[in-house]
Amino acid sequence: MAKRRSFLVIGLGRFGTSLAEALVQKGHEVMGVDADPVVVQRLSTHLTHTVVMEAVTEETLLTLGIGNFDAVIVATGGNFESSILLTLMLKRLGARYVVANAHTEQQADVLNQVGADKVVQPEQDAGRRIAHQLITPNILDYLPLAAGMSVAEVPAPEFMVGKTLAELEMRRKYRISVLLIENG
């Protein structure tokens, strides 16, 4: 198993909750922070630690031990001003890696400028992935990496079955690198 890592997720709405629960399911430690005590109580049995925190200030962030987390996720997407201030404070307080949630390209640009190490746009990313799956139904899963580069999971076409990668000459013929072959 990969090294057990620790994450702080600030904001336990749909995005923050699903991210936090997925990290826990993969064996990592997650502290979830939200202002709503009902949400925090509901997640207290799912996450490693949960904290009700009304006003997130530098002082309250310091009480969480920001420097002890491998990454902090700012998932307060509904309140963009809060996302900006949190990202700025977290970087000033020495957070190792800050991931911030944005809804628009303009928000993403601002969050990058205030120091976020990574900005995600979950709705746009999901929309692109689903569109790609609808257009190319033979692709089981798809992850864009950079311009002109992606990773795709595809079933082997019939003409490939029983042949070696050397025989198929995937790189030369199709400019494809095979990363993994799953049998059975």
Salt bridges, closest charged atoms under 4 A:
GLU21 OE2 - HIS46 ND1 3.89
GLU29 OE2 - ARG4 NE 3.22
GLU58 OE2 - ARG92 NE 2.71
ASP70 OD1 - LYS3 NZ 4.00
ASP70 OD1 - ARG96 NH1 2.95
ASP117 OD2 - LYS91 NZ 2.75
ASP125 OD1 - ARG128 NH1 3.03
ASP141 OD1 - ARG129 NH2 2.27
GLU169 OE2 - ARG172 NE 2.92
